[in-house]
Amino acid sequence: MDEIGLFEAIYSQRQFTRYKPDAVPREVLDKMIDAATKAPNGGNTQPWEFIVLTERKIVTQVGELYRDAWLGAMGAEPAPDESSIYRAARYLAHHMPEVPAMILVCADHMLGSGPYTPGEPIERGRYASSIWLAVQNLFLAARALGLGTRLTTAFLRREADLKELLGIPEHVEPMALIPVGYPQGNFGPTTRRPAAAVTSYNQYGNR
């Protein structure tokens, strides 16, 4: 598949809740991760860890944890006035065990700039400024390669179960679970507020 330009990727990028069942080749996933590792990060400490899930049994188990966490928080049945946004998220929750692949993005507190003593509680979110830059790189690489993604965090309600299932040590903080697959549906154009409506120069509100 021919890759697209950066600004085309940015202007047509969107999140997906529906994926085709086609497997995602490992070399494509590796290319996405490689792009993620090129992200700017604090002190070049590169505190990220990526756990790529492709085995059907593991994807299903993690997907079930996510489904149960999401439905447990939002309710098993939709409210009569549930918005289209929540309907889409509910669809993903039900079908998360079926997605082709997942990437769990984590922060390794042993690699960060601050000292960490094994056995002590981690300072959650300490390395978010580095991790989210890597995630955006990963999303843009996925878009360039024709893949759909979505940022999810509902799994954190079952974080202990997830860490036990995947053998994640105490110093590694799961931060985002990203389904990956060839999307059902189209990429952008997206609907966003115009930049001029959210930009001030020199003082707040100075448009």
N, C-alpha and C positions, 0 to 999 in steps of 0.2 A: 504494500500500500504506500502510495506517495504521501510524504509528510507535507503539512501545510505550514504557512508562515506564522510567526509569533502573534501578530496582531489579528490575523484571522482566527487563530485559536482563542485569543482573549475575547474577541467580540462575539464568538459563537458558542462559548463554553456555557454549559448548564449542567445541573445535577439530574440524575436519572433514578427512577424507582423500578423500571422494567428492563429486563435484560434477556437477550436471546440465550438459548442453552449452549451455544457453541463454546468450546473450550478456548481459553486465551493461551497462546503459545508462550512457553517459558521465556524465549528470547525477547518477546514483547514486554513481559513483566519485568525482566532484567533491565531493559532499556528505560522503563519508567523509573525504576529504583535508581539507576545510574544518574538520571536527570535530577532526582530528588537530592542525591548526595552532593550536587553542585551548588546547592542553595547557600546564600550568605548565612553566617551563624556567628554567635557571640564568641569572640576570641579564637575562632576557627577550632573550637573544641569538638564540633561535630557530634553532639550528644544523642544522635538518633539511632534507632534500631528498627528495622523493618522485618516483620514476620509475614511471609507470603504464604497464603493458604490455598492449595490447589487440590489436595486429596479430598475426594468426595465425602468421605466419612467425617473428616475434620471440619470441612466447610459446613456440613449439615449440623454438626454438634454446636459449632460456634453460632451458626444461624439460629438454632433453637434457643440458645441463651439470649441472643439479641431479641428474638421474637417475644419470648416470655418477659423479658425486662420491659420492652416497649408496651406490650399489651397490659402488663401488670400496672404500669404507671398511667396509661391512657384509658384503660378499660377494654374489655374484650369486644364490646359492641360499640359501633359508632353512635354518637348522639345525632338526633334528627337534623340538627343545624350544623353538623361538622363541616368545616371548610374543605375546599378542594385540596388545599395544602396538606391538611391532616389526613384526608382520604388517601392521598398518594403515599404519605408516610406509613399509613396503616397497611396499604397494599404491600409495601416493601417489607414491613415487619412480618407479615404473614408468609412472604415468599423469600425472606432472607436465607433460609436453609437451602434454597435452590439456585442461588447465584453461582456463576461459573468459578469465580475466584474472589479472594479477599486479601487486603493488605492491612495488617494491624501496625500502626505507627506508634512507636514508643519513645520515651526519653530515658536514656541510661544515666542515672545520677552518678555513676562512677566515672563518667567521661566529662562531666560538666566542669565549669570553672570553680565552683564552690566545693569545699571539702565535704566529704560524705563518709560517715563512719558506719560500716556494716552493722546491721541490727538496730540502728536508729531509724525513726520515722523519716520518710523523704519529705522534702518541701515541695508539695504538689504544684505543678505549673511553673516551676522555677525556670525551665528551659523552653517554655512555650514560644518565645520570640524566635527561637531557632527552628523548632519543630514545625510551626505553621508555615514558615517560608519553604521548608522542604516539601510539605504537603501541597502547596500551590504549584511548585515545580512538577510534582508528580501528576497533579491534575492537568496541567498544561501539556505534559508529555502524553498523557492518556488521550487528550483531545486530538493532539497532532497525529496520533496513531489510530484514530477512529474508535476509541474506546470510551465508554461511559463510566462515570464514577459518582460517588455521593459521599459527603462527610457525615458520619454518624457517631454519636457518643452515648446512646441509650444503654449500650452494653456495660457502661460503668456501674450501673445498678447491680450487675452480676460480676463485678471485676474479680473478686476472689475466686469464683468458679472458673472464670476465663483463665486467670493466671495458673491455676492448678492444672487445667486441661492442657495448656500449652507449655507448661514447665517454665514459666516466667519467674525469674528471681525477684527478691524483695526490692532491689535497687533499681529495677526497671519499671517505669510508669507507663501503662497503656494510655494513649491519648486519643486516638481516632481509629475507628474501624471503617475501612473503605471497601465497599463492594466494587468489583471490576468486571466488566463484560461488554460485549457488543450490544449497543442499546436497541431496544424497541422504541422507535420514535426518532425524531430529528434533532440535530444540534440547532443552535440559535437560528435567527437573531433573538436576542434576549430582550426583556422589558426591564429597564432600570430607570431610576430617576436621572435626569440629565446632570452632567458634571457641574454645570453652572449653578444648579439649584442646591448643591451641597458643598460649594467651594467658597471660602472667604479669603481675602487677601489682607494681611497685616492686622486686622481686627475681626473678631467674630461678627458675622452678618454683613461684612463689607463685600458685597457682590460686585 
